[in-house]
Amino acid sequence: MKSRASIALHLNDAQRQRLVALQQAFARACNALAPKVRETRCWNRVALHHMAYKQLREQFPELGSQMVCNAIYSVSRSARLVYQHRASPFNVQRLGERALPLLQFADSSPVYFDRHTLSLKEGVLSLFTLDGRMRFDVRMDSDVEALLHEGRLREVVLARRGEGFELSFAFSQGEDEHAAEALEADANGPQWPEYLLVTPDDPNAPRLAPARMGEAPRAAPHD
């Protein structure tokens, strides 16, 4: 059985703009939550949900309840990578009592979906957007469809690929999701997300974006 699969979405201009708008709104929600993570040093997904869900739901009504939950998941996932991974230059054990750097999500940040915001039925893929569902005719391997219907979906990620978009599916193989993410990160090197910038406590210091975990941080270009 496959553990991962991906499909490219064939979009017209109007569809692409709808997904860009969703991506930008999702990034804004992530950036609204990131300072709270930095301040409280809390990035546990459940704790963050109790701490921030109501405020985010009120601040971003266009995202709906489940997509707000997915933004919380995205921030929690990114914070674990930045603040906890042993190869990260921003690991909390290395920083000690120093202030944590701020996570900043670019407009190109991926959007996380789940069974409430994405569905596949009889070859038709339905995606949540800010102005209603968007539907596509797709072809997927039979084993991938089986995993989707068996309830073994771990996460779905919408990512921009050049001028287009791609959906990536990750399926559970029975392991704990945090352990699975750690194994994947170790197997891949791991790569520092291109969409994520890290700003130190000093406002005059450059934003940092290591090209690869474990390498010396490099200055990221300013907007």
C-alpha positions as CSV (number, residue, x, y, z in Angstrom):
1,M,0.0,0.0,0.0
2,K,1.2,3.5,-0.7
3,S,1.8,5.9,2.1
4,R,1.8,9.0,-0.2
5,A,0.2,10.2,-3.4
6,S,-0.2,13.4,-5.2
7,I,-2.2,14.9,-8.1
8,A,-1.8,18.0,-10.1
9,L,-4.9,20.2,-10.4
10,H,-5.7,21.4,-13.9
11,L,-7.1,24.9,-13.3
12,N,-8.5,27.8,-15.3
13,D,-7.7,31.3,-14.3
14,A,-10.8,31.8,-12.1
15,Q,-10.1,28.5,-10.2
16,R,-6.5,29.4,-9.7
17,Q,-7.5,32.8,-8.2
18,R,-9.9,31.1,-5.8
19,L,-7.1,28.8,-4.5
20,V,-4.7,31.7,-4.3
21,A,-7.3,33.6,-2.2
22,L,-7.7,30.6,0.1
23,Q,-4.0,30.2,0.5
24,Q,-3.5,33.9,1.4
25,A,-6.4,33.8,4.0
26,F,-5.0,30.6,5.5
27,A,-1.5,32.2,5.8
28,R,-3.1,35.2,7.6
29,A,-4.7,33.0,10.1
30,C,-1.4,31.2,10.7
31,N,0.4,34.5,11.2
32,A,-2.3,35.7,13.6
33,L,-1.6,32.6,15.8
34,A,2.2,32.6,15.5
35,P,2.9,35.4,18.1
36,K,0.8,33.5,20.7
37,V,2.9,30.4,20.1
38,R,6.0,32.5,20.6
39,E,4.7,34.3,23.7
40,T,3.4,31.2,25.5
41,R,5.9,28.6,24.2
42,C,3.0,26.4,23.5
43,W,2.6,24.6,20.2
44,N,0.7,21.5,21.3
45,R,-2.2,21.2,18.9
46,V,-4.9,20.5,21.4
47,A,-3.7,23.2,23.8
48,L,-3.5,25.8,21.0
49,H,-7.0,24.9,19.9
50,H,-8.4,25.6,23.4
51,M,-6.3,28.8,23.6
52,A,-6.9,30.4,20.2
53,Y,-9.8,28.8,18.3
54,K,-12.5,31.2,19.4
55,Q,-10.5,34.3,18.6
56,L,-9.3,33.0,15.2
57,R,-12.9,31.9,14.3
58,E,-14.1,35.4,15.1
59,Q,-11.2,37.1,13.3
60,F,-11.4,34.9,10.1
61,P,-15.1,34.0,9.7
62,E,-14.5,33.4,5.9
63,L,-12.4,30.3,6.7
64,G,-15.1,28.5,8.6
65,S,-14.6,26.3,11.6
66,Q,-12.7,23.4,10.2
67,M,-10.2,25.4,8.2
68,V,-9.4,27.4,11.3
69,C,-8.7,24.1,13.0
70,N,-6.4,23.2,10.0
71,A,-4.6,26.5,10.4
72,I,-3.9,25.7,14.1
73,Y,-2.6,22.3,12.9
74,S,-0.3,24.0,10.4
75,V,1.2,26.3,13.0
76,S,1.6,23.5,15.5
77,R,3.3,21.3,12.9
78,S,5.7,24.1,11.8
79,A,6.5,25.1,15.4
80,R,7.5,21.5,16.2
81,L,9.9,21.5,13.3
82,V,11.4,24.9,14.1
83,Y,11.5,24.7,17.9
84,Q,11.9,21.0,18.6
85,H,13.8,19.3,15.8
86,R,17.3,18.4,16.9
87,A,18.8,19.9,13.7
88,S,17.0,23.2,13.9
89,P,19.2,26.3,14.8
90,F,16.1,27.5,16.8
91,N,15.7,24.4,18.9
92,V,14.4,25.5,22.4
93,Q,17.2,23.6,24.1
94,R,19.8,25.7,22.3
95,L,17.9,29.0,22.9
96,G,17.4,28.4,26.6
97,E,15.7,31.3,28.2
98,R,16.2,33.6,25.2
99,A,13.1,34.7,23.4
100,L,11.8,32.4,20.6
101,P,12.0,33.7,17.1
102,L,8.7,34.5,15.4
103,L,7.4,32.2,12.7
104,Q,6.1,34.0,9.6
105,F,4.0,32.2,7.0
106,A,4.3,33.5,3.4
107,D,1.3,33.8,1.1
108,S,2.6,30.7,-0.7
109,S,2.3,28.6,2.4
110,P,0.5,25.2,1.9
111,V,-3.1,24.8,3.0
112,Y,-4.1,21.7,5.0
113,F,-7.3,19.9,4.3
114,D,-9.2,17.1,6.0
115,R,-12.3,15.0,5.5
116,H,-14.5,18.0,6.3
117,T,-13.0,20.3,3.7
118,L,-12.2,17.8,1.0
119,S,-14.0,14.8,-0.4
120,L,-13.7,12.3,-3.3
121,K,-16.7,10.5,-4.7
122,E,-17.0,8.7,-8.0
123,G,-14.0,10.5,-9.4
124,V,-15.1,13.9,-8.4
125,L,-12.8,15.8,-6.0
126,S,-14.6,18.5,-3.9
127,L,-12.5,21.2,-2.2
128,F,-13.4,24.0,0.3
129,T,-12.8,27.6,-0.9
130,L,-13.7,31.0,0.5
131,D,-16.7,31.2,-1.9
132,G,-18.0,27.7,-1.9
133,R,-16.9,24.2,-3.0
134,M,-14.7,23.7,-6.1
135,R,-15.0,20.4,-7.9
136,F,-12.6,18.6,-10.2
137,D,-12.7,15.4,-12.2
138,V,-9.7,13.4,-11.1
139,R,-8.2,9.9,-11.7
140,M,-6.5,8.2,-8.7
141,D,-5.1,4.8,-8.3
142,S,-7.5,2.3,-6.9
143,D,-5.3,1.6,-3.8
144,V,-5.2,5.3,-3.1
145,E,-9.0,5.6,-3.4
146,A,-9.3,2.6,-1.1
147,L,-7.1,4.3,1.6
148,L,-9.2,7.4,1.3
149,H,-12.4,5.5,1.9
150,E,-10.9,3.3,4.7
151,G,-10.4,6.4,6.8
152,R,-6.6,6.1,6.8
153,L,-6.0,9.6,5.6
154,R,-3.4,11.4,7.8
155,E,-3.2,14.8,6.0
156,V,-3.9,16.5,2.7
157,V,-1.8,19.4,1.6
158,L,-2.5,21.9,-1.2
159,A,0.7,23.5,-2.4
160,R,1.6,25.9,-5.2
161,R,3.8,24.5,-7.9
162,G,4.9,27.3,-10.2
163,E,1.6,28.7,-11.7
164,G,-0.4,25.6,-10.7
165,F,-1.4,23.7,-7.6
166,E,-0.8,20.2,-6.4
167,L,-2.6,18.1,-3.8
168,S,-0.5,15.7,-1.7
169,F,-2.1,12.9,0.4
170,A,-0.4,11.2,3.3
171,F,-1.9,8.0,4.7
172,S,-1.5,6.5,8.1
173,Q,0.3,3.1,8.3
174,G,-0.7,2.6,11.9
175,E,2.0,4.8,13.4
176,D,1.6,7.8,15.6
177,E,1.4,10.9,13.4
178,H,4.2,12.8,15.3
179,A,6.5,9.8,15.0
180,A,5.6,9.5,11.3
181,E,6.4,13.1,10.7
182,A,9.8,12.7,12.5
183,L,10.7,9.7,10.4
184,E,9.8,11.5,7.2
185,A,11.8,14.5,8.2
186,D,14.9,12.4,9.1
187,A,14.6,10.5,5.8
188,N,14.4,13.7,3.8
189,G,17.3,15.4,5.3
190,P,15.1,17.4,6.4
191,Q,14.3,20.4,4.2
192,W,13.5,23.8,5.7
193,P,10.1,24.9,4.3
194,E,10.5,27.6,1.7
195,Y,7.3,29.3,2.8
196,L,8.5,29.8,6.4
197,L,10.6,32.7,7.7
198,V,11.9,33.0,11.2
199,T,12.4,36.5,12.7
200,P,14.7,36.8,15.8
201,D,13.8,38.9,18.8
202,D,16.0,41.7,17.6
203,P,13.9,43.8,15.2
204,N,17.0,45.0,13.4
205,A,18.3,41.5,12.8
206,P,17.7,39.9,9.4
207,R,14.9,37.3,9.0
208,L,16.4,33.9,8.9
209,A,15.6,31.1,6.5
210,P,18.1,28.2,6.7
211,A,18.2,26.3,3.3
212,R,18.5,23.0,5.1
213,M,18.2,22.0,8.7
214,G,21.5,21.9,10.4
215,E,23.1,24.5,8.1
216,A,24.1,28.0,9.2
217,P,21.1,30.3,8.9
218,R,21.1,32.7,6.0
219,A,19.4,36.1,5.7
220,A,16.1,36.1,3.9
221,P,15.2,38.9,1.4
222,H,13.0,41.7,2.8
223,D,9.8,42.5,1.2
